[in-house]
Amino acid sequence: MRRRHPLESKALNWFYLAMAILAEIGATSALKSTQGFSKLLPSVLTVIGYGAALFFLSLTLRTIPMGIAYAIWSGVGIVLISAVGWLAYDQKLDAPAVAGISLIICGVIVLNVFSKATAH
């Protein structure tokens, strides 16, 4: 097995983080449809999605510090699942919700642009 260049590994781990976020978004979106895990297909999709999300999140921890990876995973996940709820389920977002989501976005940007704790 060939040894990866350090930058290739870091880029791959950021890809894994993106996959973890997307899997979590899919699982959380399906969770609403499980009706308390009484519906088989959405329940299976939810379990598989959360399993994939945790698997990919674990792969990111090779180069991305745990706290940073989790902060980005959860922050971006909150923003995206809020958008899914708004678009797919017609869930309303009031001004405080939009303000809070905006602060989460700002936090993720600060972590990635200014923090020396992230693995760039």
N, C-alpha and C positions, 0 to 999 in steps of 0.2 A: 504494500500500500504506500503510495507516495505521500510525502509530508507536505502539508499545505503551507503556502506562504501566510505569514501572520495576518496580513490585510485581508486575504481571501477568507480566512477563518472568521474574522470580525464581521465582514460583510455577510457571510453565511449565517452567523448568529443573529444579526439584525433581521435577516430574512426569516429565520425561525421565530423571532419575536413577532413579526408581522403575521405569520401563520398562526401563532398562538392567539393573537388578538382576533383574527378572523374566525378561528374555530370557536372561541368563547362567544363571539357575537352570534354566530349561527346557533350555538347551544342555548344561549339565553333567549334568542328569538323563538326557538322551538319550545322552550320551557313553558311559555305562556299557553301554548296549544296543548300541553300534556293534560291539562285539567286535573292537576293533582296526581300525575302519573297514571291516570286511568285510560289514556289513549296510547295504544302500543307504538305506532310509528313515530309520533313526536317524542315519546319517552325514549325510544331507542336513539333517535337523532340527538337528543339532549345528552344522554350518557356518552355516546361516541364523541360528540363535540367537546364536552368537558374533558374527556380522556385525552383527546388530541391536543386540546389547549394546554393541558398540564404537561404532556409529553414535549411539545414544542417549547414551552416555557423552560422546562428543565434543560433543553439543549442550549438555550441562550446563555445559561449561567456559566458556560465555558469561558467566556470573555467579558460578559456584561455583568457588573456587580449586582448581586441579588436585589438590594433595595432599589436600585435604579431600574432594573428590568421590571420589577413588580410595580413600581410607580408608573412607568410608561404603560405597561400592560393594563393596569386597572384604570389609569387616567384616560387613555385613548378608548378603552372599552366603554367607559361611562359615557363619553361623548358620542361614540358611534351607536351604542344601544339606545341612547336618548333620541338620536336621529331616526333609528328604526321604529321606535315607539311612536314618534311624531308622524312619520311617513306611512308606516304600515298599519298602525293601530289607532291613528287619529288621536293620539294622546297629546293634550295641550301642554305647552311650556309657557309659564308665565315669566314676567320680567326677572324675579329673583332666581328662577331656574336657569334662565339664559345667562344671567350674570354669574352664577355659580359654575356653569359649564364653561363659560369664557375664562374664568379663573383657573379651571383645571387645564384648559388648553395652554394658558400662559405658563402654568407650572411645568408642563411637559416641555415647552419651548425653552424655559430657563434651564431645566435639567440638561437638555441636549446641547444648548448653545454655550452656556456659561459655566456649567459645573465641571470641575476637574475630576469628579468622581466617576463620570461616565467613561467608558472605553471607546475613545475616538479612533 
